[in-house]
Amino acid sequence: MEKLFTRFATLTARVAGKPWTFIVCLGVILVWAVTGPMFGFSQTWQLVINTGTTIVTFLMVFLIQNTQNRDGAAMQAKLDELLFAMKQADDRFIGIEHLTEIELEAILDEVEKRGRAVAAGKPARAIPGKRDRSGKAGSEPG
């Protein structure tokens, strides 16, 4: 069941992102608008588009979220593997997607400081508190 849903969600997200899908949806809206005078712009006529768009939107949220969750998890796994494979990489970055927002902001601040220093022509430095793979404290910037 899960594999079937995964395939369906992936296909739906892929199709929903195509230009022709937008054109088809635009066509449906135009047909609906043109038929307004034929139905006297009745409440039923309005209800058709409101109900249809609400149902499609409701279902698409779950399908696209499922696809994005899997894509995000795959990306994190790949990045974690790259960090693990790089000898000079800071192991603290592996799994940071599970940190709190405050913890992430602290790391981001340090990375941005390092980026500004490198842009200013200073040598790259380790982020304070970096640990090497053996668990020993790395050199702190002076």
C-alpha positions, 0 to 999 in steps of 0.5 A: 500500500505504501509503495503504491501511494509513493508511486502515485504521489510522485507521479502526481507531483511530477504531473502537477508541475508541468506547464500543460497541467497549468494550461488544462486547469486554466482551460477548466476555469475558462470553460466554467467562466464562459458557462456562467451566463448559461447557468445564470451565474447560479449558486450551483454554478459557483458551488461546482468550481468552489467544491472542485478546487477545494477537493483538488487543493486538499488532496494535492497538499498531502500528495505534494507534502509526501513527495517533498518529505521523501525528497528532503529525507533523501537530500539529508541522507546524501549530505550526511554521507558527504559530510561523513566522507570528508575528513575535514568536515565538521561532524556536528553538521550530520543530522542538524535537521533534527536540532531546534530552531535556536540551535540551528540559528547558532550554527548558521551564525557561526557559518555566516561569520566564517563566510564573511571572514573568507570573503574578506580574504581571511583564511577559513577557520573551524567553527568553535567547538568543532570535534574531530572524528576521534572525539578530541577537541579541534583547535579553537580560533584565536 
